[in-house]
């Protein structure tokens, strides 16, 4: 095995020489704090660094139970790292990616998995497979029950909500859009019917149903459903705009 000189690698805060010590601290009572540090360093606000990729073998060992730390944390972090489009790194870690994919699929199928964790594991599966498009990252907004988009016609900033806020598209500031009693300036979302879904929408909805994730399946019907702009009345498919506008 090639020895990694972490001092030659970088993460969000500079030299990655602290990363081995952080991984070595996993397996005790401070795991949550250690993972928080690891996320902040290796995946700061979704950014990926050379040290992030170098951590994949360690994350794979954790995911497979060969090292302490918790499989779900390891898999979801590795999933975010592999959304990086760097083909050279992806080729270098093909073996680890395949192993992580197998673990992610197994964890995703756990009937006791909560909805939020299921979404993150589904994102990881898409990332490891490499063909999930923007959904390996954009699917995360299902946990927040919202997407911020622009109207494809008038470019008005829109807030698309499904869940505890209600089911609607609105324009305006945060206070207005989260007011559960407000109706002015809102239009209702129209959910997709499962038999009308195709492509990635059909797959994501079908797998949520298959694994008993009814809340996720319901949210996906709205994400792949129809909306209309409250300002100009233009109709659009929410998922189409997510795919076009996601950065």
Order of alpha helices (4+ residues) and beta strands (2+ residues): beta-beta-alpha-alpha-alpha-alpha-alpha-alpha-alpha-alpha-alpha-alpha-beta-beta-beta-alpha-beta-alpha-alpha-beta-beta-alpha
